[in-house]
C-alpha cells in the first residue's frame, strides 16, 4: 500500500508528465486496435 500511495503522490507532483504518458499509451492502444480490426 505504501508503494501505491507513493506512486500516486509522485503522479500528483508531475501531472503534465502523467497526462503525456496517458495520451501516448492511449494512442498506442488505439493504433494497435485499429491494425487488428483491419487485419481481421
PDB file of N, CA, C and O in Angstrom, chain B, residues numbered from 101:
ATOM      1  N   UNK B 101       0.843  -1.209   0.000  1.00  0.00           N
ATOM      2  CA  UNK B 101       0.000   0.000   0.000  1.00  0.00           C
ATOM      3  C   UNK B 101       0.874   1.253   0.000  1.00  0.00           C
ATOM      4  O   UNK B 101       0.559   2.235  -0.672  1.00  0.00           O
ATOM      5  N   UNK B 102       1.975   1.214   0.758  1.00  0.00           N
ATOM      6  CA  UNK B 102       2.839   2.401   0.839  1.00  0.00           C
ATOM      7  C   UNK B 102       3.408   2.731  -0.537  1.00  0.00           C
ATOM      8  O   UNK B 102       3.534   3.902  -0.895  1.00  0.00           O
ATOM      9  N   UNK B 103       3.751   1.696  -1.314  1.00  0.00           N
ATOM     10  CA  UNK B 103       4.296   1.946  -2.647  1.00  0.00           C
ATOM     11  C   UNK B 103       3.242   2.573  -3.551  1.00  0.00           C
ATOM     12  O   UNK B 103       3.546   3.452  -4.358  1.00  0.00           O
ATOM     13  N   UNK B 104       2.001   2.115  -3.408  1.00  0.00           N
ATOM     14  CA  UNK B 104       0.921   2.660  -4.230  1.00  0.00           C
ATOM     15  C   UNK B 104       0.687   4.125  -3.898  1.00  0.00           C
ATOM     16  O   UNK B 104       0.524   4.954  -4.793  1.00  0.00           O
ATOM     17  N   UNK B 105       0.672   4.440  -2.606  1.00  0.00           N
ATOM     18  CA  UNK B 105       0.477   5.838  -2.198  1.00  0.00           C
ATOM     19  C   UNK B 105       1.624   6.710  -2.698  1.00  0.00           C
ATOM     20  O   UNK B 105       1.409   7.844  -3.124  1.00  0.00           O
ATOM     21  N   UNK B 106       2.838   6.177  -2.645  1.00  0.00           N
ATOM     22  CA  UNK B 106       3.995   6.944  -3.115  1.00  0.00           C
ATOM     23  C   UNK B 106       3.880   7.191  -4.618  1.00  0.00           C
ATOM     24  O   UNK B 106       4.204   8.275  -5.104  1.00  0.00           O
ATOM     25  N   UNK B 107       3.416   6.180  -5.347  1.00  0.00           N
ATOM     26  CA  UNK B 107       3.258   6.332  -6.791  1.00  0.00           C
ATOM     27  C   UNK B 107       2.215   7.394  -7.103  1.00  0.00           C
ATOM     28  O   UNK B 107       2.410   8.214  -8.000  1.00  0.00           O
ATOM     29  N   UNK B 108       1.100   7.382  -6.361  1.00  0.00           N
ATOM     30  CA  UNK B 108       0.046   8.378  -6.575  1.00  0.00           C
ATOM     31  C   UNK B 108       0.570   9.772  -6.264  1.00  0.00           C
ATOM     32  O   UNK B 108       0.309  10.715  -7.012  1.00  0.00           O
ATOM     33  N   UNK B 109       1.309   9.911  -5.162  1.00  0.00           N
ATOM     34  CA  UNK B 109       1.843  11.224  -4.787  1.00  0.00           C
ATOM     35  C   UNK B 109       2.827  11.705  -5.846  1.00  0.00           C
ATOM     36  O   UNK B 109       2.882  12.899  -6.142  1.00  0.00           O
ATOM     37  N   UNK B 110       3.603  10.790  -6.418  1.00  0.00           N
ATOM     38  CA  UNK B 110       4.557  11.175  -7.457  1.00  0.00           C
ATOM     39  C   UNK B 110       3.809  11.661  -8.690  1.00  0.00           C
ATOM     40  O   UNK B 110       4.223  12.631  -9.324  1.00  0.00           O
ATOM     41  N   UNK B 111       2.710  10.994  -9.033  1.00  0.00           N
ATOM     42  CA  UNK B 111       1.933  11.414 -10.202  1.00  0.00           C
ATOM     43  C   UNK B 111       1.307  12.777  -9.959  1.00  0.00           C
ATOM     44  O   UNK B 111       1.213  13.592 -10.876  1.00  0.00           O
ATOM     45  N   UNK B 112       0.879  13.028  -8.725  1.00  0.00           N
ATOM     46  CA  UNK B 112       0.271  14.326  -8.418  1.00  0.00           C
ATOM     47  C   UNK B 112       1.305  15.439  -8.550  1.00  0.00           C
ATOM     48  O   UNK B 112       0.967  16.562  -8.923  1.00  0.00           O
ATOM     49  N   UNK B 113       2.570  15.126  -8.243  1.00  0.00           N
ATOM     50  CA  UNK B 113       3.618  16.143  -8.343  1.00  0.00           C
ATOM     51  C   UNK B 113       3.960  16.437  -9.803  1.00  0.00           C
ATOM     52  O   UNK B 113       4.390  17.544 -10.125  1.00  0.00           O
ATOM     53  N   UNK B 114       3.774  15.466 -10.679  1.00  0.00           N
ATOM     54  CA  UNK B 114       4.091  15.670 -12.094  1.00  0.00           C
ATOM     55  C   UNK B 114       2.876  15.320 -12.954  1.00  0.00           C
ATOM     56  O   UNK B 114       2.900  14.313 -13.663  1.00  0.00           O
ATOM     57  N   UNK B 115       1.816  16.130 -12.907  1.00  0.00           N
ATOM     58  CA  UNK B 115       0.607  15.832 -13.685  1.00  0.00           C
ATOM     59  C   UNK B 115       0.848  15.928 -15.183  1.00  0.00           C
ATOM     60  O   UNK B 115       0.298  15.140 -15.952  1.00  0.00           O
ATOM     61  N   UNK B 116       1.671  16.893 -15.606  1.00  0.00           N
ATOM     62  CA  UNK B 116       1.897  17.059 -17.038  1.00  0.00           C
ATOM     63  C   UNK B 116       2.575  15.818 -17.617  1.00  0.00           C
ATOM     64  O   UNK B 116       2.270  15.405 -18.736  1.00  0.00           O
ATOM     65  N   UNK B 117       3.489  15.228 -16.857  1.00  0.00           N
ATOM     66  CA  UNK B 117       4.173  14.029 -17.337  1.00  0.00           C
ATOM     67  C   UNK B 117       3.202  12.847 -17.383  1.00  0.00           C
ATOM     68  O   UNK B 117       3.230  12.048 -18.320  1.00  0.00           O
ATOM     69  N   UNK B 118       2.339  12.741 -16.361  1.00  0.00           N
ATOM     70  CA  UNK B 118       1.382  11.640 -16.301  1.00  0.00           C
ATOM     71  C   UNK B 118       0.383  11.747 -17.450  1.00  0.00           C
ATOM     72  O   UNK B 118       0.041  10.746 -18.080  1.00  0.00           O
ATOM     73  N   UNK B 119      -0.082  12.972 -17.718  1.00  0.00           N
ATOM     74  CA  UNK B 119      -1.055  13.168 -18.798  1.00  0.00           C
ATOM     75  C   UNK B 119      -0.415  12.833 -20.139  1.00  0.00           C
ATOM     76  O   UNK B 119      -1.040  12.202 -20.992  1.00  0.00           O
ATOM     77  N   UNK B 120       0.833  13.256 -20.323  1.00  0.00           N
ATOM     78  CA  UNK B 120       1.529  12.974 -21.582  1.00  0.00           C
ATOM     79  C   UNK B 120       1.690  11.476 -21.788  1.00  0.00           C
ATOM     80  O   UNK B 120       1.501  10.967 -22.893  1.00  0.00           O
ATOM     81  N   UNK B 121       2.046  10.764 -20.699  1.00  0.00           N
ATOM     82  CA  UNK B 121       2.216   9.312 -20.807  1.00  0.00           C
ATOM     83  C   UNK B 121       0.878   8.651 -21.095  1.00  0.00           C
ATOM     84  O   UNK B 121       0.804   7.708 -21.883  1.00  0.00           O
ATOM     85  N   UNK B 122      -0.191   9.147 -20.454  1.00  0.00           N
ATOM     86  CA  UNK B 122      -1.519   8.567 -20.654  1.00  0.00           C
ATOM     87  C   UNK B 122      -1.955   8.724 -22.109  1.00  0.00           C
ATOM     88  O   UNK B 122      -2.474   7.785 -22.714  1.00  0.00           O
ATOM     89  N   UNK B 123      -1.739   9.935 -22.674  1.00  0.00           N
ATOM     90  CA  UNK B 123      -2.124  10.161 -24.072  1.00  0.00           C
ATOM     91  C   UNK B 123      -1.312   9.258 -24.993  1.00  0.00           C
ATOM     92  O   UNK B 123      -1.847   8.714 -25.959  1.00  0.00           O
ATOM     93  N   UNK B 124      -0.017   9.096 -24.697  1.00  0.00           N
ATOM     94  CA  UNK B 124       0.829   8.248 -25.531  1.00  0.00           C
ATOM     95  C   UNK B 124       0.358   6.796 -25.464  1.00  0.00           C
ATOM     96  O   UNK B 124       0.314   6.100 -26.479  1.00  0.00           O
ATOM     97  N   UNK B 125       0.003   6.345 -24.247  1.00  0.00           N
ATOM     98  CA  UNK B 125      -0.449   4.965 -24.067  1.00  0.00           C
ATOM     99  C   UNK B 125      -1.762   4.723 -24.814  1.00  0.00           C
ATOM    100  O   UNK B 125      -1.916   3.707 -25.491  1.00  0.00           O
ATOM    101  N   UNK B 126      -2.704   5.659 -24.689  1.00  0.00           N
ATOM    102  CA  UNK B 126      -3.996   5.500 -25.358  1.00  0.00           C
ATOM    103  C   UNK B 126      -3.810   5.514 -26.869  1.00  0.00           C
ATOM    104  O   UNK B 126      -4.471   4.756 -27.579  1.00  0.00           O
ATOM    105  N   UNK B 127      -2.922   6.363 -27.368  1.00  0.00           N
ATOM    106  CA  UNK B 127      -2.670   6.415 -28.813  1.00  0.00           C
ATOM    107  C   UNK B 127      -2.134   5.076 -29.302  1.00  0.00           C
ATOM    108  O   UNK B 127      -2.534   4.586 -30.358  1.00  0.00           O
ATOM    109  N   UNK B 128      -1.218   4.484 -28.522  1.00  0.00           N
ATOM    110  CA  UNK B 128      -0.658   3.195 -28.908  1.00  0.00           C
ATOM    111  C   UNK B 128      -1.713   2.099 -28.878  1.00  0.00           C
ATOM    112  O   UNK B 128      -1.758   1.255 -29.773  1.00  0.00           O
ATOM    113  N   UNK B 129      -2.558   2.107 -27.856  1.00  0.00           N
ATOM    114  CA  UNK B 129      -3.601   1.079 -27.733  1.00  0.00           C
ATOM    115  C   UNK B 129      -4.588   1.176 -28.896  1.00  0.00           C
ATOM    116  O   UNK B 129      -4.933   0.168 -29.512  1.00  0.00           O
ATOM    117  N   UNK B 130      -5.040   2.402 -29.192  1.00  0.00           N
ATOM    118  CA  UNK B 130      -5.999   2.558 -30.288  1.00  0.00           C
ATOM    119  C   UNK B 130      -5.340   2.233 -31.627  1.00  0.00           C
ATOM    120  O   UNK B 130      -5.990   1.702 -32.527  1.00  0.00           O
ATOM    121  N   UNK B 131      -4.058   2.547 -31.759  1.00  0.00           N
ATOM    122  CA  UNK B 131      -3.342   2.236 -33.005  1.00  0.00           C
ATOM    123  C   UNK B 131      -3.290   0.732 -33.232  1.00  0.00           C
ATOM    124  O   UNK B 131      -3.547   0.257 -34.338  1.00  0.00           O
ATOM    125  N   UNK B 132      -2.957  -0.015 -32.185  1.00  0.00           N
ATOM    126  CA  UNK B 132      -2.898  -1.475 -32.297  1.00  0.00           C
ATOM    127  C   UNK B 132      -4.284  -2.037 -32.566  1.00  0.00           C
ATOM    128  O   UNK B 132      -4.440  -2.946 -33.382  1.00  0.00           O
ATOM    129  N   UNK B 133      -5.297  -1.497 -31.880  1.00  0.00           N
ATOM    130  CA  UNK B 133      -6.666  -1.986 -32.067  1.00  0.00           C
ATOM    131  C   UNK B 133      -7.107  -1.761 -33.511  1.00  0.00           C
ATOM    132  O   UNK B 133      -7.752  -2.623 -34.107  1.00  0.00           O
ATOM    133  N   UNK B 134      -6.759  -0.602 -34.073  1.00  0.00           N
ATOM    134  CA  UNK B 134      -7.148  -0.311 -35.450  1.00  0.00           C
ATOM    135  C   UNK B 134      -6.473  -1.284 -36.411  1.00  0.00           C
ATOM    136  O   UNK B 134      -7.093  -1.743 -37.370  1.00  0.00           O
ATOM    137  N   UNK B 135      -5.201  -1.599 -36.156  1.00  0.00           N
ATOM    138  CA  UNK B 135      -4.484  -2.544 -37.023  1.00  0.00           C
ATOM    139  C   UNK B 135      -5.128  -3.926 -36.937  1.00  0.00           C
ATOM    140  O   UNK B 135      -5.285  -4.608 -37.949  1.00  0.00           O
ATOM    141  N   UNK B 136      -5.499  -4.337 -35.718  1.00  0.00           N
ATOM    142  CA  UNK B 136      -6.116  -5.655 -35.536  1.00  0.00           C
ATOM    143  C   UNK B 136      -7.451  -5.711 -36.270  1.00  0.00           C
ATOM    144  O   UNK B 136      -7.765  -6.710 -36.917  1.00  0.00           O
ATOM    145  N   UNK B 137      -8.234  -4.641 -36.171  1.00  0.00           N
ATOM    146  CA  UNK B 137      -9.541  -4.618 -36.838  1.00  0.00           C
ATOM    147  C   UNK B 137      -9.354  -4.698 -38.349  1.00  0.00           C
ATOM    148  O   UNK B 137     -10.091  -5.412 -39.028  1.00  0.00           O
ATOM    149  N   UNK B 138      -8.381  -3.976 -38.875  1.00  0.00           N
ATOM    150  CA  UNK B 138      -8.154  -4.008 -40.329  1.00  0.00           C
ATOM    151  C   UNK B 138      -7.637  -5.364 -40.775  1.00  0.00           C
ATOM    152  O   UNK B 138      -7.960  -5.824 -41.871  1.00  0.00           O
ATOM    153  N   UNK B 139      -6.827  -6.015 -39.924  1.00  0.00           N
ATOM    154  CA  UNK B 139      -6.270  -7.322 -40.286  1.00  0.00           C
ATOM    155  C   UNK B 139      -7.378  -8.366 -40.356  1.00  0.00           C
ATOM    156  O   UNK B 139      -7.432  -9.172 -41.285  1.00  0.00           O
ATOM    157  N   UNK B 140      -8.269  -8.338 -39.349  1.00  0.00           N
ATOM    158  CA  UNK B 140      -9.370  -9.298 -39.318  1.00  0.00           C
ATOM    159  C   UNK B 140     -10.615  -8.635 -39.869  1.00  0.00           C
ATOM    160  O   UNK B 140     -11.671  -9.264 -39.938  1.00  0.00           O
TER     161      UNK B 140
END
